[in-house]
């Protein structure tokens, strides 16, 4: 889905800073993401990408600055906002590890995306309402996993588990997806399929996506916009086609040309 200028912002970040042990990891980060955008977050290891995503999700408090998701504050000048938990319910988090419960079947793992709307006894007993069952089956079909519904999650491949995590956020009805290196541990074919699935959810459902990637080729193929971090600051924020070799060398250093060609 290509956003129009009239669409409101799904994410607004203003003056965001964060430190670990007195070492400043992020320095006055500011940007906005419109609803329906798909944005790649790139940069060298240690640039602050994972920390930034955790701050956006409200998993850790920032030192300074504000984060607003879907019109509600998550961070507010050094503390988590009172409704940050409610905002997280509308935010889908995807990590390098899919975080499925290995001993449960895939259907149950995906159904857990809808537990916030259920009485506790239903999730404890696996008594799923008809509407939730239909939503799970639809999500599994859309992520190419309909034939894996009854399989234990621990027996799925890494790519299948990651697509299961995407199916779970569909059932969650997330409107913003924050993905932290979701394909870093996958082989090229599995990585391509996960990114194709994520792109389809963006275009067909209008999900706003911010995805951290190490693979420049994946960012170029799937994301119209790139935000690059370097040394805790934004080194580039603009169209993906602006990532020429000179720009990449500024972000990663002079050895990037050999690495990209390889």
C-alpha positions as CSV (number, residue, x, y, z in Angstrom):
1,X,0.0,0.0,0.0
2,X,1.4,3.4,-1.0
3,X,0.4,6.1,1.6
4,X,-0.9,9.4,0.5
5,X,0.1,12.7,2.0
6,X,-3.4,13.0,3.6
7,X,-3.0,9.9,5.7
8,X,-2.2,10.6,9.4
9,X,1.0,9.5,11.1
10,X,1.0,6.1,12.7
11,X,4.3,6.8,14.5
12,X,5.8,10.1,15.7
13,X,9.2,10.2,17.4
14,X,10.6,13.5,18.7
15,X,14.0,14.0,20.4
16,X,14.4,10.4,21.5
17,X,17.6,9.6,23.4
18,X,18.7,6.6,25.4
19,X,21.8,5.4,27.3
20,X,23.1,2.2,28.7
21,X,25.5,2.4,31.6
22,X,26.2,6.1,30.9
23,X,26.9,5.5,27.3
24,X,24.6,7.3,24.9
25,X,23.2,4.8,22.4
26,X,20.6,7.1,20.7
27,X,20.9,10.8,20.3
28,X,17.9,13.0,19.7
29,X,16.2,10.8,17.1
30,X,13.2,12.4,15.4
31,X,11.1,11.1,12.5
32,X,7.5,10.3,11.6
33,X,5.9,7.3,9.7
34,X,2.6,7.7,8.0
35,X,-0.1,5.0,8.2
36,X,0.5,2.4,5.6
37,X,4.2,3.0,5.0
38,X,6.7,0.2,4.9
39,X,10.1,1.5,6.2
40,X,13.4,-0.3,6.5
41,X,15.6,0.5,9.5
42,X,19.3,-0.1,8.5
43,X,22.7,0.6,9.9
44,X,25.8,-1.2,11.2
45,X,25.7,-3.5,14.2
46,X,25.6,-1.4,17.4
47,X,24.1,1.6,15.7
48,X,21.0,1.4,18.0
49,X,18.4,-0.2,15.7
50,X,17.2,-2.8,18.2
51,X,17.2,-0.3,21.0
52,X,15.1,2.1,18.9
53,X,12.5,-0.6,18.1
54,X,12.2,-1.5,21.8
55,X,11.7,2.2,22.7
56,X,9.0,2.5,20.0
57,X,7.2,-0.5,21.4
58,X,7.4,0.8,25.0
59,X,9.4,-2.2,26.2
60,X,12.0,0.1,27.9
61,X,11.8,3.8,29.0
62,X,13.7,6.5,27.1
63,X,16.0,9.0,28.8
64,X,14.5,11.9,26.8
65,X,11.9,12.5,24.1
66,X,8.5,11.3,23.1
67,X,7.0,8.5,21.1
68,X,3.4,8.5,19.9
69,X,1.8,5.5,18.3
70,X,-1.5,5.7,16.5
71,X,-2.2,9.1,18.2
72,X,-1.3,7.9,21.8
73,X,1.9,8.5,23.8
74,X,4.1,5.5,24.5
75,X,7.1,7.5,25.8
76,X,7.0,10.9,27.5
77,X,10.2,12.5,28.6
78,X,11.9,9.8,30.6
79,X,9.0,7.5,31.4
80,X,6.5,5.2,29.8
81,X,3.1,6.8,29.3
82,X,0.2,5.5,31.4
83,X,-1.5,3.9,28.4
84,X,1.6,2.4,26.8
85,X,0.3,-1.1,27.6
86,X,-2.9,-0.4,25.7
87,X,-0.9,0.9,22.7
88,X,1.2,-2.2,22.7
89,X,-2.0,-4.3,22.2
90,X,-2.3,-2.7,18.8
91,X,1.4,-3.0,18.0
92,X,2.7,-6.3,16.5
93,X,6.3,-7.2,17.6
94,X,8.4,-9.5,15.5
95,X,11.9,-10.5,16.6
96,X,14.7,-12.6,15.1
97,X,13.4,-15.5,17.2
98,X,9.6,-16.0,16.5
99,X,8.8,-16.6,20.2
100,X,6.2,-19.3,19.5
101,X,5.5,-21.8,22.3
102,X,7.3,-24.8,21.0
103,X,5.1,-27.4,22.8
104,X,1.9,-26.0,21.4
105,X,0.5,-26.5,17.9
106,X,0.6,-23.7,15.4
107,X,-3.1,-23.1,15.6
108,X,-3.0,-22.4,19.3
109,X,0.1,-20.1,19.0
110,X,-1.7,-18.0,16.4
111,X,-4.9,-18.0,18.4
112,X,-3.0,-16.5,21.4
113,X,-2.9,-13.3,19.4
114,X,-6.5,-12.8,20.2
115,X,-6.5,-13.6,23.9
116,X,-6.7,-10.0,25.1
117,X,-10.4,-10.0,24.0
118,X,-11.2,-13.4,25.7
119,X,-12.1,-14.5,29.1
120,X,-9.0,-16.2,30.7
121,X,-10.6,-19.6,30.9
122,X,-10.9,-19.8,27.2
123,X,-7.2,-19.5,26.5
124,X,-6.4,-21.8,29.4
125,X,-8.6,-24.5,28.1
126,X,-8.2,-23.9,24.4
127,X,-11.9,-23.2,24.0
128,X,-11.8,-20.8,21.1
129,X,-14.9,-18.9,20.0
130,X,-16.1,-19.5,16.4
131,X,-15.1,-16.0,15.3
132,X,-11.5,-16.4,16.6
133,X,-11.2,-19.9,15.0
134,X,-12.2,-18.4,11.7
135,X,-9.7,-15.5,12.1
136,X,-6.9,-18.0,12.9
137,X,-7.7,-20.2,9.9
138,X,-7.8,-17.1,7.6
139,X,-4.5,-15.8,9.0
140,X,-2.8,-19.2,8.5
141,X,-4.1,-19.4,4.9
142,X,-2.8,-15.9,4.1
143,X,0.6,-16.7,5.4
144,X,0.8,-20.0,3.6
145,X,0.5,-22.2,6.6
146,X,-3.0,-23.7,6.4
147,X,-1.6,-27.2,6.2
148,X,0.6,-26.7,9.3
149,X,-2.2,-25.7,11.7
150,X,-2.0,-28.9,13.8
151,X,1.8,-29.2,13.8
152,X,3.8,-28.5,17.0
153,X,5.6,-25.2,16.6
154,X,9.0,-26.7,17.6
155,X,8.8,-29.0,14.5
156,X,8.3,-26.1,12.1
157,X,11.2,-24.6,10.1
158,X,12.5,-21.2,11.1
159,X,10.8,-19.5,8.2
160,X,7.5,-21.3,9.0
161,X,7.7,-20.2,12.6
162,X,8.4,-16.6,11.5
163,X,5.3,-16.6,9.2
164,X,3.4,-18.1,12.1
165,X,4.4,-15.0,14.1
166,X,3.0,-12.9,11.3
167,X,-0.2,-14.8,11.3
168,X,-0.5,-14.2,15.1
169,X,-0.3,-10.4,14.7
170,X,-3.0,-10.6,12.1
171,X,-5.3,-12.3,14.7
172,X,-4.1,-9.6,17.2
173,X,-5.4,-7.0,14.7
174,X,-2.2,-5.0,15.0
175,X,-2.0,-1.8,13.1
176,X,1.7,-1.1,13.5
177,X,4.3,-3.8,13.0
178,X,7.8,-3.4,14.5
179,X,10.1,-6.2,13.2
180,X,13.6,-6.5,14.6
181,X,15.8,-8.4,12.1
182,X,13.0,-11.0,11.3
183,X,15.0,-12.7,8.5
184,X,18.6,-12.6,9.9
185,X,18.6,-16.2,10.9
186,X,16.9,-17.6,7.8
187,X,18.2,-19.0,4.6
188,X,17.7,-16.8,1.5
189,X,14.6,-18.6,0.3
190,X,12.9,-18.6,3.7
191,X,13.9,-15.0,4.2
192,X,12.4,-14.0,0.8
193,X,9.1,-15.7,1.7
194,X,8.9,-14.0,5.1
195,X,9.6,-10.6,3.5
196,X,7.1,-11.3,0.7
197,X,4.4,-12.1,3.4
198,X,5.2,-9.0,5.4
199,X,5.0,-6.9,2.2
200,X,1.7,-8.4,1.3
201,X,0.2,-7.6,4.7
202,X,1.5,-4.0,4.3
203,X,-0.1,-3.6,0.9
204,X,-3.3,-5.5,1.3
205,X,-4.2,-4.6,4.9
206,X,-2.5,-1.2,5.2
207,X,-0.4,-2.3,8.1
208,X,2.3,0.2,8.9
209,X,5.7,-1.6,9.1
210,X,9.1,-0.6,10.4
211,X,11.5,-3.5,9.9
212,X,15.2,-3.6,10.9
213,X,17.3,-5.3,8.2
214,X,21.0,-6.1,7.7
215,X,20.4,-7.1,4.1
216,X,20.5,-4.0,1.9
217,X,19.0,-6.1,-1.0
218,X,15.9,-6.8,1.1
219,X,15.5,-3.2,2.0
220,X,15.7,-2.2,-1.6
221,X,13.3,-4.8,-2.8
222,X,10.5,-4.4,-0.2
223,X,10.7,-0.9,1.4
224,X,10.1,2.4,-0.4
225,X,11.6,4.3,2.4
226,X,14.8,3.8,4.5
227,X,15.9,5.2,7.8
228,X,19.6,4.6,8.5
229,X,21.2,4.8,11.9
230,X,24.9,5.4,12.4
231,X,26.5,6.1,15.8
232,X,23.1,6.6,17.4
233,X,21.9,9.2,15.0
234,X,19.9,9.3,11.8
235,X,22.4,9.3,8.9
236,X,19.7,9.0,6.2
237,X,16.0,9.2,5.9
238,X,14.5,9.1,2.5
239,X,13.6,7.0,-0.6
240,X,15.3,3.7,-1.0
241,X,16.5,4.6,-4.4
242,X,18.7,7.3,-2.7
243,X,20.9,4.5,-1.2
244,X,23.7,4.7,-3.7
245,X,27.1,3.4,-2.9
246,X,28.4,6.7,-1.8
247,X,25.6,7.0,0.7
248,X,26.1,3.5,1.9
249,X,29.8,4.1,2.4
250,X,28.9,7.1,4.7
251,X,26.6,4.8,6.8
252,X,28.7,1.6,6.9
253,X,32.2,2.6,5.9
254,X,34.3,2.2,2.8
255,X,34.3,-1.6,2.9
256,X,30.5,-1.8,2.1
257,X,31.1,-1.8,-1.6
258,X,32.9,-5.1,-1.5
259,X,30.4,-6.5,1.0
260,X,27.4,-5.6,-1.2
261,X,29.0,-6.9,-4.4
262,X,29.9,-10.2,-2.6
